[in-house]
Structures are given as structure tokens and as C-alpha cells.
């Protein structure tokens, strides 16, 4: 019994100490995740800070501007080249096929009327020579100040042209034209025959009795170097517009 009385206070004392420790633990504040938040915040900061360097490494600052600069220069060069080609093409077309002349007077009736504007084919006689029947524009006697004259080629270099009894003779043979023209009443110098030089052509107006042409001294045989080109198109007036027949 005496032993029992001694143990009991110890047990009670131990129990009281245990209970007191538990109460103290309950009263202690719980740890806050400050350190964890700071860690996450630091990690996030590092994660967002890294892509800037990564992008700089993947795409150098000077790479794209240099590439774009080359592309712009290349496009400008191509545009300039295309414009020059178009200008050159337009110049060639106008120079060889678009030079215009105005028919003056009635000497080419009914093929051309006075005041008709026509286009010349200059290239035709740079690649070849005038042919019989061509309608050509030329400078009378090579004049650079007077107007151009438009007539039809009848005689070719080296031929003898004569007009008698209203008929045209070439090297002694009658020249039968494909179209019907007025009978010539005034043979002019061709009445006695005209021998053409190596580069000379005999021309007549289609309105044979109202034309100043190779029959007369003011015009005479036309030198090849004075021929400007072949008439190929009537530009105006609109009523006469079309290819020369």
C-alpha cells in the first residue's frame, strides 16, 4: 500500500508534464511557406529572365535587318531592270514601227488622202530593200528641212523606165499594174527613158496626173539613203484608219 502511494504522484506528475507540453505545442504558430514562395518567385523570375538571352542567341540582333536589307536591294534592282526593259522595248517599237508622217496634197488619191497621218516601218529597209509597189516616205533630194513626200515605187535600181502613150515600160516591157490607175498624160523626163543608178528608185503618185514625182526634175530618181521607211498603217483620221492596202 505504501508503495502504491509513492508511484501514484510520479505518474500524475508525468501526465501533467506531457499535457503541458502538448498545450505549448498547440500555442506555437504554424510555419508559414515564406521560404517556399520566395523560392518559387525566384524560380519564376529566372524562368522569365532566361528567354531573353535565349532569343538573342537564336536570332542575332543584326541577322534579320541585314536579310531584309538584301531583299529590298534585290527588289529595287529587279524593278529598275524591268522598267529599263519596258522603256527600251517601247523605244524600239516606236522608232522602227511608230514614226508618223502626214500625207500632203492629193498625189496619192485614192490610196491616201491629203492630211492622212501614216506610220512607217523603218526596220523593213534596214533588213531588206524596197520592192516594186511599196508605198514609201522619202526626203526629196535629201532635204532635211522640207516635208517628207509619199509615193509608190515603180522602178528598181539598174532598170530603164520609160512612159509613152500613157503606159509605163520597164526595160522595154509594158508594166501591168495590179490596180487600175489613171492613164498618164504627161510623161515628163520619163518620155525619153530614165536609167536608174545602183541605189536609185523611180516613184510615182497614185493620182498619176496630179503628182510631182520622179518624172520631174524637182524630184527625179530617189536615192535609197533618202527613203525613210515603208508606209504600213493609216493612223488618222479614224474613218481611214487601218492597214495600207
Buried (B, 14 or more C-beta within 10 A) or exposed (E): EEEEEEEEEEEEEEEEEEEEEEEEEEEEEEEEEEEEEEEEEEEEEEEEEEEEEEEEEEEEEEEEEEEEEEEEEEEEEEEEEEEEEEEEEEEEEEEBBBBEBBBBBBBBBEBBBEEBBBBBBBBBBEEEEBEBEBBBBBBBEEEEEEBBBBBBBBBBBEBBBBBEEEEBBBEEEEBEEEEEBEEBEEBBBBEEBBEBEEBBBBBBBBBBEEBBBBBEEEBBBBBBEBBBBBBBBBBEEEEBEEEBE
